[in-house]
Amino acid sequence: MGGFKHLVVVKFKEDVVVEAILKGMEKLASEVDAVKSFEWGQDIESPEMLRQGYTHAFLMTFEKKEDYTAFTSHPSHIEFSATFVTAIDKFVVLDFPSVLAKSPA
């Protein structure tokens, strides 16, 4: 088992300063102890027809689902979510228990 994952894939609105949003997400992850790890990336390789306009992926890892549930009601998450939602054009969210099929080297 690899914990519980919260994956968000987004397409930001044209006028958004993405760097400010990224700093906000990093701040959020550092403020909430339930977040075990946080990583993000910007797509630079996928063909447009496969990307479907999405540009960034964000992945948070939690020890267990209950930690993720606590995160969703944390005041810092609620506050940041209000800003985040206004910055995105479209998004996909997946929340799932992770199955570790191969450990990092």
All heavy atoms as an XYZ file, in Angstrom:
832
protein
N       0.842     -1.179      0.000
C       0.000      0.000      0.000
C       0.884      1.237      0.000
O       1.869      1.304      0.711
C      -0.899     -0.046      1.233
C      -1.994      0.975      1.202
S      -3.166      0.668     -0.121
C      -4.666      0.925      0.725
N       0.529      2.235     -0.780
C       1.326      3.445     -0.887
C       0.643      4.668     -0.311
O       0.929      5.781     -0.695
N      -0.300      4.496      0.607
C      -0.988      5.644      1.188
C      -2.234      6.008      0.411
O      -2.761      5.214     -0.366
N      -2.692      7.222      0.622
C      -3.874      7.733     -0.061
C      -3.461      8.944     -0.880
O      -2.769      9.826     -0.376
C      -4.961      8.122      0.963
C      -6.303      8.337      0.345
C      -7.139      7.269      0.096
C      -6.725      9.612     -0.020
C      -8.386      7.461     -0.492
C      -7.963      9.816     -0.603
C      -8.799      8.723     -0.847
N      -3.844      8.991     -2.147
C      -3.418     10.037     -3.077
C      -4.563     10.972     -3.444
O      -5.709     10.552     -3.576
C      -2.870      9.421     -4.370
C      -1.780      8.384     -4.188
C      -0.480      8.994     -3.782
C       0.591      7.907     -3.734
N       1.892      8.390     -3.401
N      -4.183     12.237     -3.650
C      -5.106     13.277     -4.122
C      -4.450     13.876     -5.361
O      -3.432     14.556     -5.260
C      -5.290     14.324     -3.031
C      -6.095     15.525     -3.416
N      -7.384     15.453     -3.893
C      -5.786     16.847     -3.373
C      -7.834     16.682     -4.123
N      -6.883     17.545     -3.827
N      -4.997     13.568     -6.539
C      -4.434     13.996     -7.815
C      -5.361     15.019     -8.459
O      -6.560     14.768     -8.611
C      -4.264     12.804     -8.760
C      -3.838     13.108    -10.197
C      -2.421     13.685    -10.232
C      -3.938     11.856    -11.054
N      -4.796     16.169     -8.822
C      -5.560     17.219     -9.485
C      -4.831     17.571    -10.776
O      -3.635     17.873    -10.765
C      -5.691     18.479     -8.590
C      -6.497     19.560     -9.298
C      -6.320     18.132     -7.254
N      -5.531     17.512    -11.892
C      -4.984     17.868    -13.204
C      -5.774     19.081    -13.687
O      -7.011     19.052    -13.673
C      -5.101     16.692    -14.198
C      -4.500     17.056    -15.543
C      -4.442     15.440    -13.637
N      -5.067     20.156    -14.098
C      -5.767     21.407    -14.404
C      -5.318     22.043    -15.719
O      -4.226     21.782    -16.223
C      -5.585     22.461    -13.280
C      -6.024     21.930    -11.947
C      -4.172     22.963    -13.217
N      -6.193     22.905    -16.186
C      -5.883     23.871    -17.234
C      -6.185     25.225    -16.610
O      -7.324     25.488    -16.209
C      -6.751     23.671    -18.473
C      -6.527     24.752    -19.516
C      -7.491     24.634    -20.683
C      -7.257     25.778    -21.652
N      -8.310     25.853    -22.651
N      -5.166     26.063    -16.485
C      -5.358     27.384    -15.893
C      -5.988     28.338    -16.904
O      -5.804     28.194    -18.112
C      -4.023     27.966    -15.415
C      -3.493     27.297    -14.192
C      -2.445     26.404    -14.265
C      -4.052     27.553    -12.950
C      -1.950     25.780    -13.132
C      -3.571     26.938    -11.805
C      -2.509     26.046    -11.896
N      -6.698     29.338    -16.396
C      -7.239     30.394    -17.245
C      -6.074     31.185    -17.831
O      -4.982     31.243    -17.260
C      -8.157     31.311    -16.436
C      -9.432     30.634    -15.999
C     -10.308     31.563    -15.190
C     -11.583     30.858    -14.760
N     -12.397     31.701    -13.868
N      -6.317     31.816    -18.974
C      -5.271     32.525    -19.714
C      -4.564     33.609    -18.911
O      -3.367     33.763    -19.011
C      -5.870     33.150    -20.984
C      -6.316     32.141    -22.017
C      -5.183     31.351    -22.628
O      -4.084     31.914    -22.826
O      -5.385     30.150    -22.915
N      -5.284     34.364    -18.104
C      -4.694     35.521    -17.422
C      -4.125     35.216    -16.036
O      -3.728     36.123    -15.308
C      -5.742     36.633    -17.304
C      -6.970     36.198    -16.520
O      -7.179     34.979    -16.358
O      -7.722     37.074    -16.063
N      -4.055     33.959    -15.664
C      -3.612     33.572    -14.324
C      -2.087     33.587    -14.225
O      -1.384     33.128    -15.129
C      -4.152     32.170    -13.974
C      -3.506     31.610    -12.719
C      -5.656     32.220    -13.818
N      -1.584     34.109    -13.105
C      -0.147     34.049    -12.803
C       0.077     32.708    -12.110
O      -0.136     32.566    -10.897
C       0.288     35.228    -11.908
C       1.771     35.131    -11.590
C      -0.046     36.557    -12.574
N       0.483     31.729    -12.908
C       0.600     30.357    -12.424
C       1.595     30.254    -11.269
O       1.367     29.513    -10.306
C       0.988     29.408    -13.585
C       1.229     28.000    -13.085
C      -0.104     29.412    -14.657
N       2.675     31.008    -11.323
C       3.695     30.938    -10.274
C       3.103     31.275     -8.898
O       3.479     30.680     -7.891
C       4.869     31.871    -10.583
C       5.695     31.447    -11.784
C       5.023     31.756    -13.135
O       4.118     32.632    -13.189
O       5.390     31.091    -14.123
N       2.184     32.221     -8.846
C       1.546     32.582     -7.574
C       0.705     31.428     -7.048
O       0.693     31.152     -5.838
C       0.690     33.835     -7.745
N       0.023     30.738     -7.927
C      -0.791     29.586     -7.525
C       0.119     28.469     -7.025
O      -0.158     27.834     -6.003
C      -1.675     29.086     -8.695
C      -2.652     30.179     -9.130
C      -2.398     27.800     -8.322
C      -3.659     30.583     -8.078
N       1.223     28.239     -7.719
C       2.159     27.190     -7.309
C       2.733     27.476     -5.922
O       2.824     26.576     -5.080
C       3.287     27.048     -8.330
C       2.857     26.643     -9.735
C       4.049     26.641    -10.680
C       2.172     25.291     -9.727
N       3.093     28.712     -5.675
C       3.607     29.085     -4.346
C       2.539     28.871     -3.282
O       2.831     28.412     -2.174
C       4.087     30.534     -4.345
C       5.396     30.719     -5.059
C       5.870     32.156     -4.994
C       7.164     32.270     -5.796
N       7.731     33.602     -5.740
N       1.292     29.194     -3.609
C       0.200     28.977     -2.679
C      -0.010     27.516     -2.361
O      -0.263     27.143     -1.205
N       0.123     26.666     -3.372
C      -0.040     25.225     -3.147
C       1.095     24.679     -2.297
O       0.877     23.847     -1.408
C      -0.118     24.485     -4.478
C      -1.400     24.751     -5.213
S      -1.694     23.585     -6.538
C      -2.402     22.244     -5.637
N       2.317     25.139     -2.572
C       3.458     24.687     -1.778
C       3.315     25.130     -0.322
O       3.613     24.365      0.598
C       4.764     25.198     -2.390
C       5.083     24.512     -3.700
C       6.273     25.101     -4.433
O       6.852     26.111     -3.978
O       6.631     24.542     -5.494
N       2.821     26.338     -0.124
C       2.588     26.856      1.228
C       1.526     26.011      1.928
O       1.683     25.627      3.102
C       2.159     28.319      1.154
C       1.911     28.981      2.491
C       1.571     30.471      2.281
C       1.372     31.192      3.574
N       0.045     31.110      4.123
N       0.445     25.714      1.234
C      -0.622     24.891      1.790
C      -0.081     23.530      2.229
O      -0.341     23.082      3.348
C      -1.740     24.707      0.758
C      -2.842     23.710      1.097
C      -3.622     24.165      2.326
C      -3.762     23.522     -0.097
N       0.668     22.875      1.363
C       1.206     21.551      1.682
C       2.137     21.596      2.892
O       2.152     20.667      3.704
C       1.931     20.981      0.472
N       2.883     22.685      3.037
C       3.807     22.786      4.171
C       3.076     23.118      5.477
O       3.542     22.768      6.554
C       4.890     23.822      3.887
O       4.349     25.124      3.869
N       1.935     23.763      5.397
C       1.174     24.156      6.591
C       0.333     23.030      7.188
O       0.035     23.050      8.373
C       0.234     25.317      6.265
C       0.911     26.636      6.063
C      -0.069     27.750      5.712
O      -1.269     27.487      5.502
O       0.396     28.889      5.640
N      -0.040     22.081      6.373
C      -0.944     21.021      6.833
C      -0.142     19.745      7.087
O       0.368     19.121      6.149
C      -2.069     20.766      5.800
C      -3.012     19.678      6.303
C      -2.834     22.048      5.513
N      -0.036     19.375      8.349
C       0.772     18.213      8.727
C       0.278     16.901      8.120
O       1.073     15.982      7.941
C       0.816     18.081     10.249
C       1.615     19.190     10.909
O       2.476     19.794     10.232
O       1.373     19.460     12.097
N      -0.997     16.806      7.807
C      -1.542     15.566      7.244
C      -0.971     15.260      5.863
O      -0.983     14.109      5.427
C      -3.065     15.652      7.159
N      -0.438     16.280      5.171
C       0.146     16.065      3.843
C       1.525     15.438      4.023
O       2.443     16.048      4.548
C       0.267     17.393      3.053
C       0.916     17.140      1.696
C      -1.098     18.040      2.879
N       1.658     14.197      3.583
C       2.916     13.454      3.705
C       3.924     13.920      2.658
O       5.103     14.086      2.936
C       2.619     11.961      3.545
C       3.794     11.051      3.693
C       3.311      9.609      3.635
C       4.436      8.664      3.313
N       3.943      7.296      3.155
N       3.442     14.129      1.422
C       4.299     14.646      0.357
C       3.452     15.395     -0.654
O       2.250     15.179     -0.756
C       5.079     13.516     -0.333
O       4.213     12.682     -1.070
N       4.107     16.288     -1.386
C       3.438     17.077     -2.419
C       4.392     17.206     -3.595
O       5.565     17.534     -3.423
C       3.071     18.467     -1.889
C       2.584     19.416     -2.958
C       1.424     19.156     -3.656
C       3.305     20.552     -3.276
C       0.979     20.018     -4.655
C       2.870     21.422     -4.266
C       1.702     21.151     -4.950
N       3.903     16.927     -4.766
C       4.689     17.109     -5.989
C       3.799     17.669     -7.080
O       2.586     17.482     -7.051
C       5.369     15.814     -6.432
C       4.595     14.562     -6.246
C       5.415     13.300     -6.460
O       6.161     13.190     -7.451
O       5.280     12.405     -5.634
N       4.412     18.376     -7.990
C       3.650     18.938     -9.101
C       4.546     18.969    -10.334
O       5.763     18.852    -10.236
C       3.112     20.327     -8.782
C       4.157     21.401     -8.644
C       4.801     21.771     -7.502
C       4.696     22.215     -9.687
N       5.698     22.774     -7.763
C       5.655     23.070     -9.101
C       4.457     22.319    -11.056
C       6.382     24.011     -9.836
C       5.179     23.249    -11.775
C       6.120     24.084    -11.171
N       3.909     19.111    -11.479
C       4.663     19.213    -12.720
C       3.817     19.839    -13.802
O       2.590     19.850    -13.733
N       4.521     20.381    -14.795
C       3.860     20.972    -15.960
C       4.139     20.088    -17.157
O       5.293     19.701    -17.400
C       4.387     22.376    -16.221
C       3.735     23.032    -17.419
C       4.178     24.479    -17.614
O       4.955     25.020    -16.837
N       3.670     25.094    -18.651
N       3.097     19.778    -17.900
C       3.255     18.931    -19.079
C       4.074     19.653    -20.141
O       3.791     20.809    -20.474
C       1.892     18.564    -19.656
C       2.043     17.641    -20.843
O       2.281     16.443    -20.605
O       1.957     18.121    -21.990
N       5.085     18.987    -20.653
C       5.916     19.560    -21.719
C       6.091     18.600    -22.885
O       6.705     18.959    -23.885
C       7.313     19.987    -21.198
C       8.058     18.806    -20.605
C       7.176     21.109    -20.188
C       9.511     19.084    -20.292
N       5.541     17.412    -22.779
C       5.800     16.386    -23.783
C       4.580     15.834    -24.508
O       4.696     15.364    -25.632
C       6.541     15.197    -23.137
C       7.906     15.540    -22.585
C       8.935     15.848    -23.666
O       8.867     15.258    -24.761
O       9.796     16.708    -23.412
N       3.429     15.844    -23.883
C       2.272     15.159    -24.449
C       1.722     15.867    -25.679
O       1.631     17.096    -25.703
C       1.148     15.066    -23.409
O       1.581     14.376    -22.277
N       1.339     15.099    -26.698
C       0.672     15.699    -27.860
C      -0.642     16.345    -27.423
O      -1.319     15.852    -26.513
C       0.400     14.509    -28.776
C       1.287     13.406    -28.289
C       1.516     13.652    -26.832
N      -1.012     17.444    -28.048
C      -2.207     18.202    -27.670
C      -3.464     17.336    -27.640
O      -4.292     17.471    -26.755
C      -2.408     19.396    -28.607
C      -3.648     20.220    -28.307
C      -3.742     20.756    -26.871
O      -2.711     21.114    -26.282
O      -4.866     20.812    -26.335
N      -3.604     16.437    -28.613
C      -4.820     15.614    -28.638
C      -4.925     14.706    -27.416
O      -6.013     14.358    -26.981
C      -4.911     14.782    -29.907
C      -3.812     13.742    -30.066
S      -3.970     12.799    -31.573
C      -4.592     11.273    -30.918
N      -3.805     14.371    -26.805
C      -3.830     13.563    -25.592
C      -3.931     14.428    -24.336
O      -4.541     14.045    -23.350
C      -2.581     12.680    -25.506
C      -2.428     11.659    -26.625
C      -1.125     10.897    -26.467
C      -3.609     10.701    -26.654
N      -3.350     15.588    -24.371
C      -3.338     16.518    -23.235
C      -4.718     17.122    -22.996
O      -5.069     17.446    -21.879
C      -2.327     17.629    -23.503
C      -2.180     18.611    -22.377
C      -1.183     19.693    -22.675
N      -0.097     19.247    -23.508
C       0.561     20.015    -24.363
N       0.261     21.281    -24.490
N       1.532     19.535    -25.094
N      -5.457     17.354    -24.074
C      -6.804     17.921    -24.023
C      -6.847     19.260    -23.299
O      -7.827     19.604    -22.638
C      -7.781     16.933    -23.384
C      -7.903     15.647    -24.175
C      -8.887     14.695    -23.557
O      -9.881     15.103    -22.978
N      -8.621     13.411    -23.692
N      -5.777     20.042    -23.390
C      -5.739     21.370    -22.808
C      -5.200     21.425    -21.388
O      -4.866     22.492    -20.890
N      -5.121     20.298    -20.711
C      -4.597     20.283    -19.349
C      -3.089     20.552    -19.373
O      -2.392     20.095    -20.277
C      -4.882     18.942    -18.667
C      -6.357     18.707    -18.458
C      -7.090     17.915    -19.338
C      -7.021     19.308    -17.397
C      -8.443     17.713    -19.152
C      -8.382     19.112    -17.212
C      -9.084     18.311    -18.091
O     -10.430     18.121    -17.914
N      -2.614     21.297    -18.396
C      -1.207     21.706    -18.414
C      -0.415     21.320    -17.171
O       0.792     21.159    -17.247
C      -1.100     23.241    -18.559
O      -1.806     23.861    -17.475
C      -1.670     23.700    -19.895
N      -1.077     21.197    -16.029
C      -0.370     20.947    -14.774
C      -1.030     19.797    -14.007
O      -2.243     19.634    -14.062
C      -0.377     22.186    -13.878
C       0.439     23.304    -14.403
N       0.032     24.101    -15.453
C       1.656     23.759    -14.022
C       0.965     25.004    -15.699
N       1.960     24.820    -14.835
N      -0.188     19.061    -13.266
C      -0.676     17.995    -12.388
C      -0.123     18.220    -10.986
O       1.037     18.626    -10.828
C      -0.241     16.632    -12.908
N      -0.955     17.979     -9.991
C      -0.583     18.144     -8.586
C      -0.934     16.857     -7.856
O      -2.039     16.341     -8.011
C      -1.360     19.306     -7.968
C      -1.172     20.591     -8.730
C      -2.111     20.997     -9.673
C      -0.057     21.379     -8.535
C      -1.944     22.168    -10.390
C       0.127     22.553     -9.252
C      -0.818     22.948    -10.176
N       0.016     16.354     -7.073
C      -0.207     15.093     -6.374
C       0.188     15.242     -4.908
O       1.330     15.584     -4.595
C       0.618     13.975     -7.013
C       0.497     12.596     -6.373
C      -0.928     12.046     -6.524
C       1.506     11.638     -6.989
N      -0.777     14.995     -4.032
C      -0.519     14.979     -2.594
C      -0.695     13.555     -2.099
O      -1.598     12.843     -2.542
C      -1.470     15.899     -1.845
C      -1.190     17.353     -2.064
S      -2.232     18.375     -1.014
C      -1.623     19.992     -1.485
N       0.169     13.174     -1.171
C       0.102     11.851     -0.575
C      -0.196     11.990      0.913
O       0.369     12.857      1.589
C       1.428     11.098     -0.766
O       1.709     10.982     -2.161
C       1.377      9.707     -0.155
N      -1.071     11.133      1.395
C      -1.461     11.084      2.792
C      -1.223      9.665      3.298
O      -1.248      8.716      2.513
C      -2.939     11.455      2.945
C      -3.260     12.824      2.410
C      -3.546     13.016      1.060
C      -3.242     13.931      3.243
C      -3.815     14.285      0.559
C      -3.515     15.200      2.760
C      -3.792     15.377      1.417
N      -1.021      9.512      4.599
C      -0.833      8.171      5.175
C      -2.076      7.314      4.957
O      -1.983      6.138      4.632
C      -0.546      8.262      6.674
C       0.837      8.757      7.010
C       1.926      7.743      6.743
O       1.649      6.525      6.757
O       3.065      8.181      6.502
N      -3.247      7.930      5.169
C      -4.504      7.177      5.067
C      -5.631      8.120      4.656
O      -5.475      9.337      4.696
C      -4.831      6.481      6.384
C      -4.875      7.404      7.583
C      -4.919      6.593      8.882
C      -4.991      7.457     10.102
N      -3.803      8.151     10.481
N      -6.749      7.537      4.269
C      -7.887      8.314      3.790
C      -8.361      9.326      4.828
O      -8.741     10.441      4.487
C      -9.033      7.384      3.396
C     -10.241      8.124      2.857
C     -11.360      7.185      2.483
C     -12.549      7.983      1.994
N     -13.689      7.130      1.679
N      -8.326      8.965      6.100
C      -8.772      9.858      7.157
C      -7.926     11.132      7.212
O      -8.439     12.206      7.522
C      -8.737      9.137      8.515
C      -9.752      8.020      8.631
C      -9.346      6.706      7.942
O      -8.169      6.569      7.515
O     -10.202      5.824      7.812
N      -6.644     11.017      6.895
C      -5.778     12.201      6.843
C      -6.199     13.115      5.694
O      -6.200     14.341      5.833
C      -4.308     11.810      6.685
C      -3.759     11.126      7.925
O      -4.365     11.257      9.009
O      -2.715     10.463      7.805
N      -6.553     12.518      4.558
C      -7.041     13.308      3.429
C      -8.351     14.005      3.801
O      -8.541     15.189      3.517
C      -7.239     12.430      2.186
C      -8.028     13.137      1.121
C      -7.470     14.195      0.413
C      -9.351     12.793      0.871
C      -8.211     14.889     -0.540
C     -10.089     13.470     -0.075
C      -9.517     14.516     -0.776
O     -10.244     15.199     -1.709
N      -9.241     13.283      4.469
C     -10.516     13.862      4.894
C     -10.286     15.050      5.820
O     -10.935     16.093      5.678
C     -11.394     12.788      5.571
O     -11.595     11.719      4.642
C     -12.730     13.353      5.992
N      -9.334     14.915      6.747
C      -8.999     16.028      7.651
C      -8.439     17.208      6.855
O      -8.738     18.366      7.154
C      -7.996     15.559      8.698
N      -7.643     16.921      5.836
C      -7.064     17.960      4.979
C      -8.153     18.773      4.288
O      -8.079     19.999      4.219
C      -6.135     17.312      3.944
C      -5.730     18.213      2.820
C      -4.785     19.207      3.005
C      -6.271     18.049      1.549
C      -4.399     20.033      1.961
C      -5.897     18.871      0.506
C      -4.952     19.865      0.706
N      -9.175     18.101      3.785
C     -10.219     18.809      3.030
C     -10.993     19.804      3.886
O     -11.534     20.768      3.359
C     -11.218     17.832      2.366
O     -11.868     17.057      3.375
C     -10.520     16.929      1.364
N     -11.032     19.574      5.202
C     -11.742     20.509      6.073
C     -10.798     21.460      6.820
O     -11.259     22.277      7.613
C     -12.615     19.740      7.072
O     -11.818     18.905      7.884
N      -9.518     21.366      6.548
C      -8.539     22.251      7.201
C      -8.773     23.688      6.714
O      -8.982     23.924      5.518
C      -7.121     21.798      6.851
C      -6.066     22.460      7.657
N      -5.642     23.752      7.416
C      -5.342     22.001      8.713
C      -4.688     24.057      8.277
N      -4.489     23.012      9.087
N      -8.748     24.678      7.607
C      -8.990     26.076      7.209
C      -8.067     26.576      6.090
O      -8.510     27.314      5.207
C      -8.745     26.864      8.506
C      -8.966     25.881      9.595
C      -8.556     24.541      9.051
N      -6.808     26.151      6.091
C      -5.880     26.579      5.026
C      -6.312     26.025      3.673
O      -6.191     26.706      2.653
C      -4.447     26.126      5.335
O      -3.959     26.783      6.477
N      -6.810     24.782      3.649
C      -7.281     24.188      2.397
C      -8.536     24.899      1.905
O      -8.656     25.208      0.710
C      -7.561     22.693      2.574
C      -8.115     22.047      1.350
N      -9.457     21.791      1.194
C      -7.518     21.640      0.198
C      -9.657     21.237      0.004
N      -8.505     21.132     -0.622
N      -9.447     25.165      2.797
C     -10.690     25.853      2.420
C     -10.378     27.234      1.851
O     -10.905     27.614      0.798
C     -11.649     25.935      3.622
C     -12.116     24.521      3.986
C     -12.827     26.852      3.319
C     -12.829     24.421      5.312
N      -9.483     27.964      2.506
C      -9.106     29.298      2.039
C      -8.419     29.250      0.680
O      -8.770     29.994     -0.236
C      -8.183     29.966      3.061
C      -7.747     31.357      2.666
C      -6.787     31.972      3.684
O      -6.751     31.521      4.837
O      -6.063     32.898      3.286
N      -7.459     28.338      0.506
C      -6.741     28.252     -0.765
C      -7.649     27.779     -1.893
O      -7.543     28.250     -3.031
C      -5.520     27.341     -0.653
C      -4.767     27.246     -1.946
C      -3.957     28.280     -2.362
C      -4.912     26.140     -2.770
C      -3.280     28.218     -3.572
C      -4.241     26.070     -3.980
C      -3.424     27.111     -4.384
N      -8.546     26.861     -1.599
C      -9.444     26.327     -2.636
C     -10.274     27.421     -3.289
O     -10.533     27.377     -4.494
C     -10.368     25.259     -2.041
O      -9.629     24.128     -1.685
N     -10.681     28.406     -2.508
C     -11.468     29.517     -3.058
C     -10.663     30.275     -4.112
O     -11.201     30.665     -5.158
C     -11.900     30.457     -1.940
N      -9.387     30.467     -3.869
C      -8.503     31.133     -4.841
C      -8.228     30.228     -6.033
O      -8.271     30.657     -7.183
C      -7.156     31.498     -4.164
O      -7.424     32.363     -3.068
C      -6.208     32.167     -5.136
N      -7.958     28.955     -5.752
C      -7.591     27.991     -6.791
C      -8.715     27.821     -7.812
O      -8.471     27.828     -9.018
C      -7.246     26.653     -6.130
C      -6.713     25.619     -7.073
C      -5.459     25.750     -7.632
C      -7.471     24.506     -7.395
C      -4.966     24.790     -8.500
C      -6.983     23.539     -8.248
C      -5.730     23.680     -8.804
N      -9.935     27.695     -7.338
C     -11.082     27.463     -8.225
C     -11.272     28.615     -9.208
O     -11.635     28.405    -10.361
C     -12.361     27.201     -7.394
C     -13.603     27.239     -8.259
C     -12.254     25.865     -6.695
N     -10.997     29.834     -8.781
C     -11.163     30.977     -9.685
C     -10.050     31.055    -10.729
O     -10.197     31.758    -11.722
C     -11.206     32.309     -8.904
O      -9.958     32.514     -8.248
C     -12.336     32.329     -7.900
N      -8.953     30.320    -10.521
C      -7.803     30.383    -11.435
C      -7.831     29.325    -12.523
O      -7.062     29.403    -13.481
C      -6.501     30.254    -10.634
N      -8.720     28.346    -12.412
C      -8.687     27.236    -13.366
C      -9.859     27.274    -14.342
O     -10.965     27.670    -14.012
C      -8.624     25.882    -12.648
C      -9.749     25.725    -11.641
C      -7.278     25.684    -11.980
C      -9.788     24.394    -10.953
N      -9.535     26.858    -15.553
C     -10.516     26.777    -16.622
C     -11.263     25.445    -16.539
O     -12.477     25.377    -16.681
C      -9.808     26.923    -17.966
C     -10.753     26.968    -19.135
O     -11.879     27.477    -18.977
O     -10.376     26.486    -20.222
N     -10.511     24.367    -16.315
C     -11.113     23.049    -16.143
C     -10.147     22.184    -15.341
O      -8.944     22.456    -15.283
C     -11.468     22.397    -17.482
C     -10.292     22.122    -18.404
C     -10.788     21.498    -19.708
C      -9.628     21.141    -20.621
N     -10.091     20.390    -21.789
N     -10.701     21.143    -14.713
C      -9.869     20.284    -13.890
C     -10.476     18.894    -13.747
O     -11.663     18.691    -13.993
C      -9.634     20.904    -12.507
C     -10.880     21.064    -11.679
C     -11.163     20.168    -10.662
C     -11.756     22.108    -11.897
C     -12.305     20.309     -9.888
C     -12.892     22.268    -11.124
C     -13.167     21.363    -10.111
N      -9.627     17.964    -13.336
C     -10.021     16.602    -13.016
C      -9.410     16.297    -11.660
O      -8.255     16.640    -11.406
C      -9.485     15.590    -14.063
C      -9.759     14.160    -13.637
C     -10.061     15.865    -15.432
N     -10.182     15.665    -10.785
C      -9.688     15.286     -9.465
C      -9.904     13.789     -9.275
O     -10.994     13.280     -9.561
C     -10.430     16.050     -8.341
C      -9.972     15.573     -6.974
C     -10.223     17.543     -8.481
N      -8.864     13.115     -8.823
C      -8.960     11.700     -8.469
C      -8.407     11.534     -7.063
O      -7.302     12.005     -6.765
C      -8.153     10.826     -9.440
C      -8.591     10.843    -10.898
C      -7.602     10.066    -11.751
C      -9.984     10.258    -11.044
N      -9.158     10.873     -6.189
C      -8.747     10.581     -4.821
C      -8.802      9.070     -4.658
O      -9.867      8.470     -4.834
C      -9.681     11.274     -3.819
C      -9.662     12.789     -3.992
O      -8.563     13.363     -4.047
O     -10.746     13.389     -4.085
N      -7.666      8.455     -4.310
C      -7.624      6.998     -4.344
C      -6.586      6.404     -3.397
O      -5.549      7.004     -3.153
C      -7.328      6.522     -5.770
C      -6.058      7.095     -6.357
C      -4.865      6.399     -6.290
C      -6.057      8.345     -6.981
C      -3.689      6.938     -6.835
C      -4.903      8.888     -7.526
C      -3.714      8.164     -7.444
N      -6.888      5.205     -2.883
C      -5.864      4.474     -2.132
C      -4.836      3.985     -3.148
O      -5.190      3.466     -4.201
C      -6.628      3.322     -1.486
C      -7.888      3.186     -2.257
C      -8.162      4.503     -2.916
N      -3.594      4.201     -2.834
C      -2.532      3.871     -3.779
C      -2.014      2.454     -3.556
O      -1.825      2.017     -2.422
C      -1.391      4.868     -3.598
O      -0.314      4.564     -4.437
N      -1.770      1.761     -4.651
C      -1.163      0.445     -4.612
C       0.257      0.588     -5.148
O       0.455      0.964     -6.308
C      -1.955     -0.568     -5.476
C      -1.269     -1.916     -5.484
C      -3.388     -0.662     -4.969
N       1.237      0.356     -4.308
C       2.628      0.486     -4.707
C       3.055     -0.779     -5.439
O       3.152     -1.855     -4.851
C       3.505      0.728     -3.478
C       4.977      1.001     -3.728
C       5.145      2.262     -4.586
C       5.700      1.160     -2.406
N       3.276     -0.675     -6.748
C       3.623     -1.823     -7.569
C       5.129     -1.973     -7.727
O       5.627     -3.077     -7.979
C       2.978     -1.695     -8.945
N       5.864     -0.883     -7.559
C       7.332     -0.927     -7.646
C       7.880      0.189     -6.772
O       7.527      1.349     -6.945
C       7.797     -0.734     -9.093
C       9.308     -0.780     -9.245
C       9.736     -0.630    -10.693
C      11.247     -0.617    -10.795
N      11.686     -0.476    -12.178
N       8.730     -0.156     -5.842
C       9.326      0.837     -4.937
C      10.366      1.669     -5.671
O      11.036      1.162     -6.571
C       9.994      0.150     -3.752
O       9.040     -0.509     -2.969
N      10.507      2.951     -5.253
C      11.568      3.784     -5.842
C      12.929      3.151     -5.568
O      13.146      2.542     -4.520
C      11.434      5.122     -5.113
C      10.092      5.110     -4.470
C       9.724      3.678     -4.262
N      13.830      3.324     -6.506
C      15.178      2.731     -6.365
C      15.967      3.430     -5.277
O      15.793      4.539     -4.939
C      15.935      2.829     -7.682
